[in-house]
Amino acid sequence: MNNQRPKNFLVSFVLPVFNEANAISVLVERIRSAITTVGCRHEMVFVNDGSSDGSAEQLDALAKEDTRVRVVHFSRNFGHQPAVQAGLEHAYGDAVIVMDSDLQDDPHSIPQMIEEWQKGFDVVFAVRVKRKEGLLKRTLFYSFYRLLNAVSSMPIPSDAGNFGLIDKQVAQTIRSIPDADRYFSGLRNWAGFRQAGITVERLARHDDKPRVSWYQLFQLAKSALFSFSRAPLTLFYGISLLSLAVCAACFGFTIYHKTMTGLAIPGWSSNLLIASFFGALNALGIQPLPEQGLLLTTGRSV
């Protein structure tokens, strides 16, 4: 399975930042320490997602000191997934590592990811274990991944978040996907290629103050379920069949009383028949298209 990787390869780090001023210097030091053991070139692409705590100024100072650090500034807070996408747009490495900036993603696993990539894997994702969040959040995360995998139209690794390495060709594929409502972990898996997972302990946040609200987590879960599962659309099929059943029953009931008993009440049947029939047509019209693979410029299909 060995692929020929460049000898003097470049690793890009995509790092979304939202009010992480107290963690940036520690994060940079840990990444540099980890990448030194590999002995390759690297760059850090920070995406400032509308921070207001001095993170922007700190990142600009880092970029002035080190040409390997580049910063993308958002005009406001757009969210984690748009920040990841913007980082991918500005990453030029042979391999791209996406990780959070709150110190929860352990940089010590970076050499292992690169080693797996050098063996020929195009995607190396981190399977999170020993999470440090509270019991409720751990339970919800655990349940979400199992539910997503159960209803997804393709197998999705459980407990695999954004942290991971992707080859430049995978990054190019993900960048080309036109989805506006994105779920990076799902897109990374959907793209195909050779993938492997490694177990990584999920560390605690540096300040125990999550930047992502419960509402934002719910929105992300909704995006994942609607993007990678046909279960919501299948529900509409059930509704359409129920509407057709109501339409057929009302039609039969009306015809029976009109022709046999003469007890048909005028007026109500036509309204109910029309509403149930066109309601069924609307629900049936939301039929998903068959999945299409992407044909890359190299000729490899996924």
Disulfide bonds with the S-S distance in Angstrom:
none
